[in-house]
Amino acid sequence: MLRWLTLAVSCKALLPLLSTNFGMYDCYDTKCRGEGLHNHTYIQCDNYHNYCNLSETGYPVCQYSDIYHGSGVTCNTTSEEYGYRYTCSYDLKTGRAYCKEQPSIVKIVVGVFLTMLALASLMFISTWYVNSRNVQIAGLRRTRRANQDKDIERV
């Protein structure tokens, strides 16, 4: 009986450690939101070192804690979408954290290549247009000179 009592006390002592949010999220919110009359009130609060609480009137309160973390989001680092490459981003108004994919080197190289291809195409088209306009202008000048020569011959 004494062994069971000792085991129960030991488990109860470990319960707060098991219920903490230590390292629970990859990205943590940066603000706390109020409730009731303060529903649209946000205050700065790093939820990694703090957690959000409310005053009696519903005003948001940022509580410091060595043990508990606040709200956040877990980035699915095993999915192909993120592929272990993500950065934490935050909604500017609410402070809600979200995972943002970092572009891979392949995507960057393809993007640079497509940009260079588009610029080269624009240069080719503009050069072609200018040359075709010059040909038209030269043709008009030749026609005008020929007409002027005909006018001189008539006189």
Backbone torsions as a table, in degrees:
resi	resn	phi	psi	omega
1	MET	NA	-39.9	179.7
2	LEU	-64.5	-35.4	177.9
3	ARG	-63.8	-42.2	179.5
4	TRP	-65.8	-39.1	179.0
5	LEU	-65.4	-43.0	178.5
6	THR	-63.8	-41.9	178.8
7	LEU	-64.1	-42.1	-179.9
8	ALA	-64.3	-41.9	179.1
9	VAL	-66.1	-40.7	179.0
10	SER	-63.1	-43.1	179.1
11	CYS	-65.7	-38.8	178.9
12	LYS	-65.8	-34.3	178.3
13	ALA	-70.0	-30.5	180.0
14	LEU	-83.1	-15.4	-176.5
15	LEU	-56.9	-45.5	178.4
16	PRO	-61.5	-33.8	178.7
17	LEU	-68.9	-34.9	179.8
18	LEU	-74.5	-25.8	-175.9
19	SER	-91.8	-1.0	179.6
20	THR	-75.9	161.4	-179.7
21	ASN	-99.6	30.7	-175.5
22	PHE	-59.8	117.4	177.7
23	GLY	65.1	25.6	-173.7
24	MET	-72.8	-34.6	-175.6
25	TYR	-118.0	159.8	174.2
26	ASP	-86.6	-36.3	-179.5
27	CYS	-129.9	137.3	-177.2
28	TYR	-112.8	145.8	177.7
29	ASP	-61.4	157.8	-178.1
30	THR	-114.6	1.0	-178.8
31	LYS	-142.5	160.6	173.3
32	CYS	-115.7	147.9	-179.1
33	ARG	-116.4	141.4	178.2
34	GLY	-82.8	179.6	178.5
35	GLU	-131.8	164.2	177.7
36	GLY	65.9	-124.6	179.4
37	LEU	-63.7	-23.3	-178.7
38	HIS	-103.4	26.2	-177.3
39	ASN	-58.8	-30.4	-178.5
40	HIS	-102.1	15.6	-179.8
41	THR	-97.7	127.1	177.1
42	TYR	-123.0	140.2	174.8
43	ILE	-126.4	152.1	177.7
44	GLN	-66.4	136.0	178.4
45	CYS	-164.0	110.1	176.7
46	ASP	-71.9	105.6	-174.5
47	ASN	-74.8	-1.1	173.7
48	TYR	-76.8	-42.6	-179.6
49	HIS	-98.8	-5.8	-175.9
50	ASN	-139.0	176.2	171.0
51	TYR	-142.0	158.6	-176.2
52	CYS	-88.1	141.0	176.8
53	ASN	-139.0	176.8	179.8
54	LEU	-128.4	145.0	172.8
55	SER	-77.3	177.2	179.7
56	GLU	-62.2	-28.0	-179.1
57	THR	-89.5	-2.8	179.9
58	GLY	94.8	4.9	178.2
59	TYR	-73.3	137.6	-178.7
60	PRO	-69.1	141.4	179.5
61	VAL	-130.1	134.1	178.3
62	CYS	-97.3	114.9	-177.2
63	GLN	-102.7	126.6	176.0
64	TYR	-78.1	144.2	176.7
65	SER	-154.2	138.0	173.1
66	ASP	-81.5	-18.3	-172.3
67	ILE	-104.2	-45.9	-172.0
68	TYR	-99.2	147.1	173.0
69	HIS	-110.7	160.8	177.2
70	GLY	-90.5	-154.5	-176.2
71	SER	-75.5	155.1	178.2
72	GLY	-171.4	-162.1	-178.3
73	VAL	-141.2	144.6	176.6
74	THR	-98.0	124.6	177.2
75	CYS	-85.2	128.8	-178.4
76	ASN	-75.7	90.3	-174.0
77	THR	-77.6	-5.4	179.4
78	THR	-97.0	-8.6	-177.6
79	SER	-80.2	157.8	177.6
80	GLU	-68.8	-26.0	-176.9
81	GLU	-61.5	-41.9	-178.1
82	TYR	-100.2	-33.5	175.5
83	GLY	50.8	43.5	179.2
84	TYR	66.8	8.2	179.8
85	ARG	-119.7	102.3	175.9
86	TYR	-149.0	158.1	171.8
87	THR	-125.8	156.3	177.1
88	CYS	-85.9	133.5	175.0
89	SER	-127.5	164.1	-173.7
90	TYR	-138.8	140.9	173.1
91	ASP	-68.2	129.0	-174.5
92	LEU	-64.6	-35.2	-177.5
93	LYS	-81.4	-51.4	-171.7
94	THR	-92.5	-18.9	-177.8
95	GLY	77.9	6.8	179.8
96	ARG	-65.6	133.7	179.2
97	ALA	-83.6	147.2	171.4
98	TYR	-149.5	156.2	-178.4
99	CYS	-87.4	135.3	179.6
100	LYS	-123.4	127.5	-178.2
101	GLU	-68.8	136.1	171.7
102	GLN	-87.5	133.2	-179.8
103	PRO	-66.9	140.0	178.1
104	SER	-76.6	165.1	-178.7
105	ILE	-63.1	-32.8	179.2
106	VAL	-64.1	-43.5	179.4
107	LYS	-64.3	-38.0	179.2
108	ILE	-65.9	-45.6	-179.7
109	VAL	-63.2	-43.6	178.9
110	VAL	-63.1	-41.8	178.5
111	GLY	-61.4	-44.3	178.7
112	VAL	-64.6	-42.7	179.3
113	PHE	-61.4	-45.7	-179.9
114	LEU	-64.9	-36.6	177.2
115	THR	-64.5	-45.3	179.1
116	MET	-64.0	-38.9	177.9
117	LEU	-63.3	-42.3	178.6
118	ALA	-64.2	-42.6	178.6
119	LEU	-64.6	-41.3	178.1
120	ALA	-63.5	-40.3	178.0
121	SER	-63.1	-43.1	178.0
122	LEU	-62.4	-41.7	178.8
123	MET	-64.0	-41.7	179.2
124	PHE	-63.0	-46.7	-178.9
125	ILE	-63.5	-44.3	-179.5
126	SER	-66.5	-38.8	177.1
127	THR	-64.4	-43.9	178.0
128	TRP	-60.4	-43.7	-179.2
129	TYR	-63.4	-46.3	-179.7
130	VAL	-62.3	-43.8	179.3
131	ASN	-63.4	-41.6	179.9
132	SER	-67.0	-36.3	175.7
133	ARG	-65.1	-40.9	178.5
134	ASN	-62.6	-38.6	178.4
135	VAL	-65.1	-42.4	178.5
136	GLN	-62.8	-44.9	-179.6
137	ILE	-63.0	-43.6	178.8
138	ALA	-62.2	-39.7	178.1
139	GLY	-64.3	-41.9	177.6
140	LEU	-64.1	-39.1	179.0
141	ARG	-64.2	-42.9	178.5
142	ARG	-62.3	-42.8	179.2
143	THR	-63.6	-42.1	179.2
144	ARG	-63.3	-44.6	178.8
145	ARG	-62.4	-41.4	179.5
146	ALA	-62.7	-41.8	178.0
147	ASN	-65.8	-39.2	178.2
148	GLN	-65.2	-40.2	178.4
149	ASP	-63.3	-39.9	178.4
150	LYS	-64.3	-40.7	179.8
151	ASP	-64.1	-38.9	179.7
152	ILE	-66.9	-40.4	-179.8
153	GLU	-65.5	-32.9	-179.8
154	ARG	-70.6	-30.9	-176.4
155	VAL	-77.6	NA	NA
